[in-house]
């Protein structure tokens, strides 16, 4: 893979890269299409990275529909489906860790303590192997995308990071490989997170400027759905992810809820 | 700098890189000459990296003879002297940290708790900027070189790491930018570290196989010099830097002493 990339770069071929954990859906498809339009060569990695899962998380049962994933990549004109194995990524003696501590400490990082070190390290490795000029990430994993942007700036990787809008189901549920864990009733209940974000945005558009007031509106919305439990539902700075004292020019509404055992995240950027 | 490197790589020019903190001596010169012979383009960085110094260490007084350093680079045919500033390397908001925890935990890492995270992070940044195919490090900083090798393998950087033999003064003292801190009497006393390593090597060559016995011989040698205080003086595995139970096929003798306020390190690889 690295030799292929090195050769292409010599030939001035631009390499676009979409790192994924497979179980590809229309959110991934939108990243792949955006990359396809902007690059000569397009690499999609499919790697369920064990180091970003906690011990009680869903690593073993994470969906791995590799045949469908390869078919989607073929359909979308992907040049290389890069499918490394855990043993090739983390051989005996592997130990290096990349962390982005300030961005990683909050929200998803609080709920999933080693998650973002796993993400930062695997993204660094994948960038080293694929050597892309451009890498695309979905806004649904907003904190992850913010972390990758910071990482790339801090470590002087010559990779442009493009964050693409969240792709949603008809009823607003953000597409996620984990949505397939939802029972039919819970699948219906899951839209409550999106509706809470909409309620928060509406409140801001109507003039709300106090963070607790907007948070309360979002929490009350989720409270209407008995199957849902809030993990966090907050307003923060879109770059640093720090909590805000007041609604700012650009505000990020960010949330995680549980529906039964399934954990869902979503977010919305709001301009005042 | 990064754009220059990118252009050269497209033209299939091989880039060699010698990262330094300046105050260049014949040890650096030997790295530069070795690189000069093996690469088309040669970059030397001169950057006294603040993040690898502890709060009680010699960051402020670290020698910065930039005019002489540039002259040496010119003499040796260096193409680019890369001299970033701390503000350009660590702008507002910088936070990413690279660690190599197992190699970093012992020896120098124990004496200098954040030193190796500073080294690993700045080396990652410099590799990102300079994009070398080959980087050269001196064996005098053995643990640093082992850490960089591990880092490059773990993070899939396509950089070959070449570790070159320690260059010594006539009397055996390993060349170091910090040797200039030594008073004339202490300069004489400083050779005791090299003599201790020689005594350890001799003991192994004569058949010693017990680690404590060899360590005792080295310690007794340093004990003959009243100005010297041992920080550590040990036998370890040359790849993992872990302490050895018995003298192995390849053994690393590794030590740090203080002479007055000056801290000196040295090492020797011994084949049984």
Interface residues (C-beta under 8 A of the other chain):
Chain A: X2 X6 X9 X10 X12 X93 X94 X95 X96 X97 X98 X99 X100 X101 X102 X103 X120 X121 X124 X125 X126 X128 X129 X131 X150 X151 X154 X155 X156 X157 X158 X240
Chain B: X2 X6 X9 X10 X12 X93 X94 X95 X96 X97 X98 X99 X100 X101 X102 X103 X120 X121 X124 X125 X126 X128 X129 X131 X150 X151 X154 X155 X156 X157 X158 X240
